[in-house]
Structures are given as structure tokens and as C-alpha cells.
Amino acid sequence: MIEIGGSRLIVSDVVKVARYCEKVELSPESIVKMQKSREVVEQILKEERAIYGVNTGFGAFANVKIPKDDLLQIQKNILLSHACGVGEPLSEEIVRAMMLIRAHSLSLGFSGVRPVIVKKLCEFLNKGVTPYVPSKGSVGSSGDLAPLAHIALPLIGEGYILKNGVKVPAKEVLLEKNIDPLILSEKEGLSLVNGTQAMAAILSIVVNDVANLIYLAVRVAALVADVLMASPDAYEDIVWISRPHRGQKIVAKLMKELFEGSQIRESHRNCSQVQDAYSLRCIPQVYGAVLDCLEYVKKIVEIELNSATDNPLVFGEKILSQGNFHGEPLALSADFLAISLSDFGNMVERQIDRMVNPKVNANLPPFLVIGDEGTNSGYMIWQYTAAALCNENKILSHPASVDTIPTSGYQEDHVSMGMNACLKLMRIYENIISLVSIELMCATRALQLRRPLKTSPKNEELFESTVPLIDKVSGDSFVQDQFERIRSFVLEKTRVVMNEWWRSYE
């Protein structure tokens, strides 16, 4: 059970609820905080003081005073008018993550909404009711308006629910699940749509999965380096001590561990080769830098998970208009991680090429062919696929956050474009999964071709997990199914709740 508002929310909590459907509940202390801030809102309403979005219009209509009889209607209207998303729907786990983070943000007691709002979000999560949320339409300020409006509509019995991959009218699902729709009070519609939860949800899921992927990718890279007769000297402690970047140290220590006890290493210890190519020798420097980037992004995301990001906010007896909804920290972080993953993919592609390229693959068969060369092409074209994926990543890694287009009649005259940064990041990550899968497929065959020599015991463990997924053939065959099996293996390893494995190598 995840207690919303009772303690600090972290990335692994988001994954537990979003992906593995852990139950949630609102903490008693949060109920007290929310009730206090709600009392402030109601007192100011009695005094008929102007509060943005409570008794005024929204955005460019901020100076329009709303008649008392219409105050509840505008809270429903903001959901109806702001649900303007287009494109493919966000995945169920992303939407569940959004609901959790939105509930937690509101539970902090700065938003002035009633506890029943958060309880309804918890009810949706616990009963497996997931709103249908189109992926495109947010500019990342005032937060993720369109995606959050699509989440909020079903709370009042409007909009659609994603059920078995199909959108179904919310009214039908609420009736089926015995869920009563909300009737919103003043400020509550605005608080439901004003925030950064779509960006934070995507980043939380990607950060979790990238953390797992880096560990697996280092293990694959160690196997690749060994089958290519690389020297582990570049991973010695004295190297990272002389340049003590944290990520480099962690990856170097893991690489050194993964080489221990390798027969392949012993077979060429006294060879004439002076040094290895950068794609092998610089694994700690490159992969370590990606790990450092990931940890930075994780820190930013977890600050955001525990932030009040709507507007206005209640501070004691004051209600202040401010800009916590602006997605710039998340936009920059998503672009940073996208750039680092794109270059990480470049390194993976070079390692793939070194395994198949007869000019540099340490006397492995050309293109890892089994059978007659020429008659068979082996894994030649998998490097082409890797190159195409890297090219796509380079295009996608152009930062979205460097752009801004004013919205709402110049009232919102600088936006973050953070949602687009996050959507691009997801596509890059999917390509990286395929790149690492191609690399692992090639490395598994390469080790088969090095027999009877064995790699290290830890590398052999990875090999024993993947070799049953490789087709037992001589000569060329259709290997798409084989690749999909390897990719499923990689995905399975990356989707678990991260355990911050790097702490063991600090």
C-alpha cells in the first residue's frame, strides 16, 4: 500500500502503482492539511475577493469576474474546454502514473481542494479505471493542461476510459464499477488540470527503466569486450581514481568484476595489441556519463513528484498566483536524458559493428556467419538496422525545450514544450532497447563462435540466459523471431522496479 501524502513519493513508488497496480490510500495527516487549505479558499470566497480561476476566468480571461451563480459551472467547463488532446493515447501505466502523482501533489495541502478529490483518484487507481488520454496537446505550461483534463473528465462522469485497449464512455465504466462521479466545488477543476504530471509520469517510468537498462547494457558490453579480445586494463581502479567522475567509477568497477576469471582474457594476455578501440576502452567514461545524467534527472523528477504544481496555491492565509506549473525543469531534464541516450546508442552501434565487421572483429567469422561465407550473410544487416535506429535517435534528440510559442493571448508567453521532450524521449528509449537487444544477440553468437574458450563466470551467466533464445542453425535463416525473443528478455530485465544497483559500486 502506497500512502499518498504520508511520505515522500519516489520513482519506484510510481512504478509499483502504475505498472504493478499496488493499492493507494490518502494519509490522515494529508486530510487535515487539505481541509485547512480548503477553509482558506472558502473564507476568501465569502469575502468575495478575486482569486484567479476560482471566481475569475482562466488564462487570458483572468480579469473577467465570474458571477456567484456560475462558480461551480466554470470548474466543470475548464475540464470540458481543456480536453483538447490528439494522437495516440498514452499507455495505461503512464496514465496511472499521472493519476498517482496528481493525487500526491494535491494531497500536500497547498491546492485548496477537498480530500474527496484525491480519494476519487485513489478509487480510480484501486479499481483499475484508467482514463483515455491522447498523447499530444500539452506545451508544458500551465502544466499539462490537455492530458490532465482528459484524466479529470471521467472523475465527473464525462470523457472516456481506456478499457482493454479501447476507449469506452466513462459513464458506462463508472456504472459498472459502482463509482459515483464527483461534483466539483470552486477551484477544483482548475487544480485538476493545472500541473506537470504528464511530464513527471513519463520521466518517472523512463528513469526507472533506463536505470535497469544501463546495468544490463554494461553487462552486455563486458561480454562484447571479452569476445573481441579487449584488455580490462582500461577498467583498473587507478584509471577512475585519476579522473573521479562518479559514473565512470561505478561502471569501471562493474566492468572489472565482469572480466574476472575469463579464459578468453587469459588466452591473449601477452598479445601484441597495444590498446583497444574507444568503443571498448571508453565504456566507463561514456556509460558512466549516461549514469551521471540519469541520476541528475532522477533527482529532478523526485523533487517534482513531491511538489505542488498548480495555480494559485494556498500558503497559510494567503492565496498566491505563481508559476510552479511551468515545466522547464522537466523539459530540460527530458532533453538532457534524450541526448545522453542517443549518444549511448551510438556507442552500442559501434560495438555491434566491431563484432560483425571482419576488419576489426578479432578474427571472428565475417558478420558472425555460420556456414559458407558469401552464400550466407550472417548478421551483416543487423548493423544496418542499428545504424538506422541511431540516425532516428539523432533526429529525435534535438531539444524541444529550446522552443516556445506563446499561448492564451500572450498571457502565457513562454512555455516549456516539456511534454514533447518527454514523448521524444520515450521513442529514443524504445530504440535503445532494440539496439541493446541486437548487441546481445550478436554477443551471444560471438561467444558461441569462441568456444571452447569460456568468458568470465558472470558473463557466462548472461550467456546461459540468452543462448536458449538463439536459433540452432547452420547458415542463414529468418531471425526476426529470434530477435523478438531477445528483445523480450531485455524488456523483462528493464521493467522491474529499480533497486539503485549502482550503490553497490560507490
Secondary structure, 3 states (H helix, E strand, C coil): CEEECCCCCCHHHHHHHHCCCCCEEECHHHHHHHHHHHHHHHHHHHCCCCCCCCCECCHHHCCCECCHHHHHHHHHHHHHHHCCCEEEECCHHHHHHHHHHHHHHHHCCCCCCCHHHHHHHHHHHHCCCCECCEEECCCCCCECHHHHHHHHHHHCCCCEEEECCEEEEHHHHHHHCCCCCCCCCCCHHHHHHCECHHHHHHHHHHHHHHHHHHHHHHHHHHHHHHHCCCCHHHHCHHHHHCCCCHHHHHHHHHHHHHHCCCHHHHHCCCCCCCCCCHHHHCHHHHHHHHHHHHHHHHHHHHHHHCCCCCCCEEECCEEECCCCCCCHHHHHHHHHHHHHHHHHHHHHHHHHHHHHCCCCCCCCCHHHCCCCECCECCCHHHHHHHHHHHHHHHHHCCCHHHCCCCECCCCECCCCCHHHHHHHHHHHHHHHHHHHHHHHHHHHHHHHHHCCCCCCHHHHHHHHHHHHHCCCCCCCCCCHHHHHHHHHHHHHHHCCCCCCHHHHHC
